[in-house]
Amino acid sequence: MNPSDGEILAMVGSADYNNAAIRGQINLTGVDPLGWRGVGSSFKVYTYAAALQAGLVTPASVLNDETGVIGGHTFSDWDGKHEGWITLRTALAQSRNLPALWTYGMEGGDRVVSLLHNLGVTATIQSPAGVATTLGPDAISMAEHLAAYSAFDNGGYRIGPHAVLKVTDATGKVLESFDPAAGRTQVISPELGYVMTDLLRGPVKLYLGDLGGKPVAGKSGTTEAYTGSIFIGYTPNLAIAASLASLMHIDAGATCNSGFAYLATNFPPSGWQCPTSVLFGENVGITVWKPFVEEYYKSHPWPAMWAQPAGVVTRQVCTYDGGYVTSGGVSEIFLKGIGEPNYPCGANPHAGQAPYVPPAATPAPAARPSPGASPPAH
C-alpha cells in the first residue's frame, strides 16, 4: 500500500482464487468483511498511541509487567514470565502483555477505540471497557489496519485502502477515478506519528535485525490459541501487512479440535479459526514480511529516514522511574509540551520500589601546578 494515499499496490487475498474447497474467493486481506480476523498484539499500538497523545505516558514511562491480576482477572504472557517494571519502549518492542493491559485500563477503552476509528478502522469493538481488547481479539480488516498504521508514517493523515484507480466505459471515457487527496484528513499530529514510528522501529530491530539500519517500523500480532498471525509495518514510502496462509482458515464448518484449539478460552474454535501449529507474528515477519521488503528494495531505492519534527524533543531521563535528569541519564524522545517528563528522577517510584539514591558526585581532580611555575605569593 502507498502510505501517503492508500493506493493498494499489490494484494494477495487467498492461496488460490479458483479453489472452491478453501473458499478462495474470500479476500482475506479484509477488503471483504468475511476475511476480517483478529490482529493480536498489533492492536497494542493503538493503546500506546492514545495514551501518548493524551500525555498519560511517555516512551520512558515505567510500566507494570509484574502484576498479572487486573480487575479480578489473571493475565499472563506467551512465555509465562514477568519482567518487573519496564519502559514503554521496551514493553512495545517485546510486545509484553501486562504493560499494555495496565495502560489500556488506566486510559480507558473509549479513548483507544476513538483513536482507532479516527484512524479509519471501521470494525465494531465488542467490549471496549474490557482490558483484554488491547490483545486484539476483535476481527478487523487487514487493509484498514494497514491504512491506520500508515497515519504514523505519513505525518498523521487518515487514508483509506483503494484497490481501483479508475473505471471507464467501452469508449475509454473515465466514469470514476481515484482522487488521492479526497478523504485525506489529518487525525493525529506529525509529532505523535514520528514518536510511534520511532517506537515501532524497536520490534523490527529486535526480531528482524533492523534490515541493516534502514527506515523500517512494524509490529507483530498473534491471536489467542494461535488462530491468527500477522506482521504489519512500513517504510517511508511503502506499507505492508502479511499473514501466513496456513493460519487464515476460511471453512466455517464444525468445531476445530486440532493443534492448539484447546487453548482458546474466549471463543469456540471452528473451521474459521483452527490453529494447526505454534506460529507467532514474528514468524510471519521473518518468513514473509522481511523477505518481501528486501526483494522490493532490490529494484527500488531506499527512502531517507523519517525527519524528526520540531515538536519532538530529546531529553535525558533516568532508568529508575523515567524522570528527568540534567546529566548521566539516557536519551529519549518526547512530545514537546504534552509528553515530556514532568517530574525529576526519583519522584515517581512504583509500588514497593526502593527509594531513589542519587549517584554520588565524582570529586573534581585537584589542580596541579605546571612544571616550572612560580610558587603562589603569600
C-alpha positions in Angstrom: 0.0 0.0 0.0 1.1 3.5 -0.7 1.1 5.0 2.9 0.5 8.5 1.6 -2.8 7.9 -0.2 -3.9 4.3 0.4 -3.5 3.0 -3.1 -3.2 -0.8 -3.0 -0.1 -1.6 -4.9 -0.3 -5.4 -4.6 -2.8 -7.7 -2.9 -3.0 -11.5 -2.5 -6.3 -12.3 -0.9 -6.1 -16.1 -0.8 -3.9 -19.1 -1.6 -5.9 -19.9 -4.7 -8.8 -17.8 -6.0 -10.1 -20.7 -8.1 -10.1 -23.3 -5.3 -13.7 -23.7 -4.0 -12.6 -26.2 -1.4 -10.8 -23.4 0.6 -13.4 -20.7 -0.5 -10.6 -19.0 -2.3 -12.8 -16.1 -3.5 -13.0 -14.7 0.0 -10.4 -12.0 0.3 -8.5 -12.5 3.5 -6.8 -9.1 3.3 -10.0 -7.7 4.8 -11.4 -6.0 1.7 -14.3 -8.5 2.1 -15.8 -8.4 5.6 -15.8 -12.3 5.6 -12.0 -12.0 5.6 -11.8 -9.9 8.8 -9.7 -11.5 11.5 -8.3 -10.8 15.0 -5.0 -8.9 14.8 -3.4 -9.9 18.2 -0.8 -7.7 19.7 -0.5 -5.4 16.7 -3.6 -3.8 18.3 -1.4 -2.6 21.3 -0.1 0.2 19.0 -3.4 2.0 19.3 -3.4 1.6 23.1 0.0 3.2 23.4 -0.6 5.9 20.8 -3.8 7.0 22.5 -2.0 7.2 25.9 0.9 9.1 24.4 -1.5 11.5 22.7 -3.2 12.3 26.0 0.0 12.8 27.8 -0.7 10.0 30.2 2.6 8.2 29.4 5.9 8.9 27.7 8.2 6.5 25.9 10.3 6.4 29.1 7.4 5.7 31.5 8.0 2.6 33.6 5.1 0.2 33.2 3.9 -2.8 35.2 5.0 -6.2 33.9 4.9 -7.6 37.3 1.3 -7.9 38.4 -0.9 -10.3 36.4 -4.2 -9.8 38.2 -6.2 -6.9 36.7 -9.8 -6.2 37.6 -10.2 -9.7 39.1 -8.9 -11.5 36.0 -5.5 -13.1 35.8 -3.4 -12.5 32.7 -0.1 -13.8 31.5 2.3 -13.6 28.6 3.3 -16.1 25.9 6.4 -17.1 27.9 4.7 -17.2 31.3 7.3 -14.7 32.7 7.1 -11.3 34.3 9.8 -8.7 33.5 9.0 -6.5 36.6 8.8 -2.8 35.7 9.9 -1.9 32.2 9.8 1.2 30.0 7.0 1.7 27.5 9.6 1.5 24.7 10.8 -1.9 25.9 7.2 -3.1 26.5 6.2 -2.4 23.0 9.4 -3.8 21.4 9.0 -7.0 23.3 5.2 -7.0 23.0 4.7 -7.7 26.7 1.0 -8.2 27.6 0.8 -6.8 31.1 2.1 -3.3 30.4 -0.4 -3.0 27.6 -3.3 -4.3 29.7 -2.4 -1.9 32.6 -2.1 1.1 30.2 -5.4 0.3 28.5 -7.1 0.1 31.9 -5.6 3.4 33.0 -6.6 5.4 30.0 -10.0 3.7 29.3 -11.2 1.8 26.3 -13.2 4.7 24.9 -10.0 6.7 24.3 -8.4 3.9 22.4 -11.4 3.0 20.3 -11.9 6.6 19.4 -8.4 6.8 18.1 -8.8 3.5 16.3 -11.9 4.8 14.5 -10.4 8.2 13.8 -7.5 6.4 12.0 -10.0 4.7 9.7 -10.7 1.2 11.2 -14.5 0.7 10.9 -14.9 -2.5 12.9 -17.1 -2.5 16.0 -15.1 -3.3 19.1 -17.2 -5.8 21.2 -16.1 -4.9 24.7 -14.3 -1.5 24.8 -14.3 -1.5 28.6 -12.5 -4.8 28.8 -8.7 -4.5 29.1 -8.3 -7.7 27.0 -9.3 -5.6 24.0 -5.7 -4.4 23.8 -4.7 -8.0 22.9 -6.5 -7.8 19.6 -9.3 -10.4 19.7 -11.7 -8.4 17.6 -11.9 -9.1 13.9 -10.9 -6.1 11.8 -10.0 -5.5 8.2 -6.3 -6.1 7.5 -6.4 -3.4 4.8 -7.9 -0.9 7.2 -5.4 -1.9 9.9 -2.6 -1.2 7.5 -4.1 2.1 6.4 -4.4 3.1 10.1 -0.7 2.3 10.7 0.1 4.5 7.7 -1.0 7.6 9.6 2.0 7.1 11.8 4.1 7.0 8.6 2.6 9.9 6.6 2.5 12.7 9.0 -0.8 11.9 10.7 -3.2 11.7 7.8 -6.1 9.2 7.7 -6.2 7.3 4.4 -8.4 4.5 3.1 -7.4 1.4 1.2 -8.1 1.8 -2.6 -7.9 -1.1 -4.9 -9.5 0.5 -8.0 -7.9 3.6 -9.6 -10.4 4.3 -12.3 -13.5 3.0 -14.1 -14.0 3.6 -17.8 -16.8 2.7 -20.3 -16.4 0.9 -23.5 -15.1 4.0 -25.3 -12.5 4.7 -22.7 -14.3 7.6 -21.1 -13.4 7.8 -17.4 -16.6 7.3 -15.3 -14.9 7.4 -11.9 -11.3 7.8 -10.7 -9.3 7.7 -7.5 -8.5 11.1 -6.1 -5.5 10.7 -3.7 -6.4 14.0 -1.9 -10.1 13.0 -1.2 -10.7 11.9 2.3 -7.1 12.5 3.4 -7.7 14.1 6.8 -5.2 14.9 9.5 -6.3 12.9 12.6 -3.1 12.8 14.6 -0.2 15.2 14.9 3.0 14.6 12.9 4.8 14.5 16.2 2.8 11.6 17.5 3.3 9.8 14.2 7.0 10.3 14.5 7.2 9.1 18.1 5.1 6.0 17.3 7.3 5.3 14.3 10.4 5.6 16.4 8.9 3.2 18.9 7.9 0.7 16.2 11.5 0.5 14.9 12.1 -1.5 18.1 10.2 -4.7 17.2 11.8 -4.7 13.8 15.3 -4.4 15.2 14.6 -7.0 17.9 13.1 -9.7 15.7 14.0 -8.9 12.1 17.5 -7.5 12.5 16.6 -3.9 11.6 17.3 -4.6 7.9 20.7 -3.1 8.2 19.6 0.1 9.9 17.1 1.0 7.2 14.0 3.1 7.9 11.6 0.3 8.8 8.9 0.2 11.5 6.5 -2.6 12.3 4.7 -4.8 14.8 3.6 -8.4 15.1 0.4 -9.9 16.3 -0.6 -13.4 17.4 -4.2 -14.1 18.4 -5.4 -16.4 21.1 -4.6 -20.1 20.7 -2.5 -19.3 17.6 -5.6 -18.9 15.4 -4.1 -16.0 13.6 -0.6 -14.5 13.0 0.2 -11.2 11.4 3.1 -8.7 10.8 2.3 -5.2 9.8 4.7 -2.3 9.2 6.1 0.3 6.8 8.9 2.3 5.4 8.6 6.0 4.5 7.1 5.0 1.1 5.6 1.5 1.5 3.2 -0.1 3.9 2.9 -3.9 4.1 0.7 -6.3 6.0 1.3 -10.1 5.9 -0.3 -13.2 7.4 0.6 -16.8 6.9 -2.0 -18.5 4.7 -1.7 -21.7 6.8 -3.4 -19.8 9.7 -6.1 -17.9 7.7 -8.7 -20.7 7.6 -11.9 -19.9 5.9 -14.0 -23.0 6.3 -17.0 -22.1 8.6 -17.5 -25.8 9.4 -17.6 -27.9 12.5 -15.7 -27.2 15.8 -11.9 -27.4 15.4 -10.2 -29.9 17.6 -6.7 -29.9 16.1 -3.5 -28.3 17.0 -3.8 -25.8 19.9 -7.6 -25.2 19.7 -7.9 -26.4 23.3 -6.1 -23.3 24.4 -8.9 -21.0 23.3 -10.9 -19.6 26.2 -12.8 -16.6 24.7 -14.5 -18.4 21.8 -15.2 -21.9 20.4 -12.7 -22.5 17.6 -14.4 -23.6 14.4 -13.1 -24.1 10.9 -12.9 -20.3 10.7 -10.3 -20.3 13.4 -8.4 -23.6 13.5 -4.8 -23.4 14.7 -2.5 -26.1 13.3 0.8 -25.2 14.9 2.6 -22.6 17.1 3.3 -19.7 14.7 3.8 -16.2 16.1 3.5 -12.9 14.3 7.3 -12.8 14.4 7.4 -15.9 12.3 5.3 -14.0 9.7 7.8 -11.1 9.9 10.8 -13.4 9.4 9.5 -15.7 6.7 7.1 -13.4 4.7 7.3 -9.7 5.5 11.1 -9.2 5.7 11.9 -11.2 2.5 9.2 -9.2 0.6 10.6 -5.8 1.8 14.2 -6.9 0.9 13.2 -8.1 -2.5 11.2 -4.9 -3.2 14.1 -2.6 -2.4 16.5 -4.6 -4.6 14.8 -2.8 -7.5 13.7 0.4 -5.7 15.9 2.9 -3.9 15.6 3.0 -0.1 13.9 6.3 1.0 15.6 8.6 3.5 15.0 8.2 7.2 12.0 10.0 8.7 12.7 13.6 9.7 12.2 14.5 13.4 9.6 17.3 13.7 10.4 20.4 15.7 7.7 19.3 18.2 9.6 16.2 19.2 12.4 16.9 21.7 15.2 14.8 23.1 15.6 14.8 26.9 17.8 13.0 29.4 15.9 10.7 31.8 16.8 8.2 34.5 16.0 4.5 34.3 14.7 4.5 37.9 11.3 6.0 37.0 11.7 7.8 33.7 12.0 11.2 35.5 14.2 14.0 34.1 17.9 14.5 35.0 20.4 17.1 33.9 23.2 14.6 33.2 24.1 11.0 33.4 20.8 9.6 32.2 19.6 8.0 28.9 18.4 10.0 25.9 14.7 9.6 24.9 12.3 11.5 22.6 9.1 13.1 23.8 6.2 15.1 22.5 7.1 18.7 23.4 4.9 20.2 26.0 2.3 17.5 26.5 4.5 14.4 26.6 7.7 15.4 28.3 8.7 14.0 31.7 7.3 16.5 34.2 8.9 15.1 37.4 12.5 14.8 38.5 14.2 11.4 38.7 13.2 9.6 41.9 9.8 11.4 42.3 7.6 8.7 40.8 8.6 5.3 42.2 6.4 2.3 41.5 4.8 0.4 44.4 7.3 -1.3 46.6 10.3 0.2 44.8 13.3 1.1 47.0 13.8 4.8 47.5 15.9 6.6 44.8 19.5 7.1 45.7 21.2 9.8 43.6 24.6 8.7 42.2 27.5 10.1 44.2 29.1 13.1 42.7 32.6 12.4 41.4 35.0 14.8 43.0 36.9 17.1 40.7 40.6 16.3 40.5 42.9 18.7 42.4 44.7 21.3 40.2 48.4 20.6 39.9 50.9 23.4 39.1 52.5 23.1 35.8 56.3 22.3 35.8 58.4 25.4 36.2 55.5 27.6 37.6 56.3 30.1 40.3 55.1 29.3 43.8 52.0 31.2 44.9 52.6 34.5 46.6 51.9 34.8 50.4 
